[in-house]
């Protein structure tokens, strides 16, 4: 995830979507886990957050995020790109640590390129979601919760993937501290027959609702539209551009 106004990877910096404490992997603990957990206990009062949403349509998927990064109670950046292309017809939103998210995105891009080079075809969305879940399950990508959206020859897909690597296919989903506000809007707005343009409007309304009530979300909206033709990502400081 790009952080245009500076490197937020140290300490508490760049925690874009989760409250502490830090999770442990399914099989055993990492080295220095006790030290990290102690640090988390010392920081129970610090809340961090973001809002990301994903919607599926017949013609593609729409992913949207806010543009704020928080450092404890401080807004550390007002211009963060939280959705990135990782596949010719796939994109990923991020809630979580910036440095881990950057590493995850770089790894997924490398793996999809290698897959295409070795097999002469693009990775399917099912394979890409499985790869993403497997990477998170290793515990190497410290507290990252993505939404994966993409299109392949079998259709459009939205996957909710949690920090421990579980992968759930959804019609629509949300992550981050503004989730409850965004999800309430999507419950009202989502229909099976949404067009891509209608999904963009619904996503914008969901993010706007979260921004109104979640102090860790704000400063605009990033929108990715993914179709069989590719990925288009736009940035808007004003929600009226999409409503």
Beta strands, then each sheet from edge to edge (+ up, - down):
strand 1: 52-56
strand 2: 61-66
strand 3: 69-71
strand 4: 74-77
strand 5: 83-87
strand 6: 90-96
strand 7: 144-152
strand 8: 155-161
strand 9: 167-170
strand 10: 172-175
strand 11: 221-227
strand 12: 230-236
sheet 1: 10+ 1- 2+ 11- 12+
sheet 2: 3+ 4-
sheet 3: 5+ 6- 7+ 8- 9+
end
